[in-house]
Amino acid sequence: TPKPADIVTNQTICSGATFTWNGTDYTTNQTGTRFPGADGCTADQVLNLTVTPKPADIVTNQTICSGATFTWNGTDYTTNQTGTRFPGADGCTADQVLNLTVTPKPADIVTNQTICSGATFTWNGTDYTTNQTGTRFPGADGCT
């Protein structure tokens, strides 16, 4: 009787992963690794294992002002983060990395102006003719 055709296993794993085949763990490329049939009359098993490199990290560099919140991958962050890692789902997709810098909000810039009754004072494009106390104009980015 002729020997049956080989049973071929083609598998791909990511670098750093392990593939177990016939009770042996493999972590490197295998081409034509043969596991002979037990009695010489059964099919040989052959492993073709490809190990692919893991893609480079996807890095997010973000700066926010103190008191602000940055949402990343469904999580809110309010403090400095250096290298916060969100691993790829299957080990073969790129990890996402967050570098978040929280800068202190600068002190308010206060303008005190005295004008005579009936006079006008123009500030930030607005004319004022009466007493104004604590009128605030936030910076455009929330940090100025």
C-alpha positions, 0 to 999 in steps of 0.5 A: 500500500502506498503511504498517504499524502502528508498532512500539512499545517500552515500557521502564522504567529506574531513575533513573541508568540508560541505555537504548540504542534504535536506537543512541542512549542515553536517560536521561530519560523519552521519550513517543512518540520516533519513529524513522521507517521507512527508505523511508516504507513500513516501520513507524516505531519508537516509544519510550515510556521511563519513568524511575522514581526509585530508592527511598530507602536502607534504613539499619541503625544498629547498636551492638555491644560490642568483641569482638562480631560483627555479621552483615549481608548475609552478612558479619561485621563487628567494627569501626566501619562508616560508610555501608557500602553494599550496592547493590540488585541491579538498580539500581532497588531500594533500597541497604542502608547499614550504620552500625555503632558498636563501643563499648569494653567497660567495665572489670569492677566488682570487689567485694571482701568479707571475711566471717567463717567460717560467715557468708554474703555475698549478691551478685547474688542468690547466697549465698556462704559460702566463698572465691570468686576471680574469679567473673564475672557478665557484663552482660546485653548483653555490654557492661555 
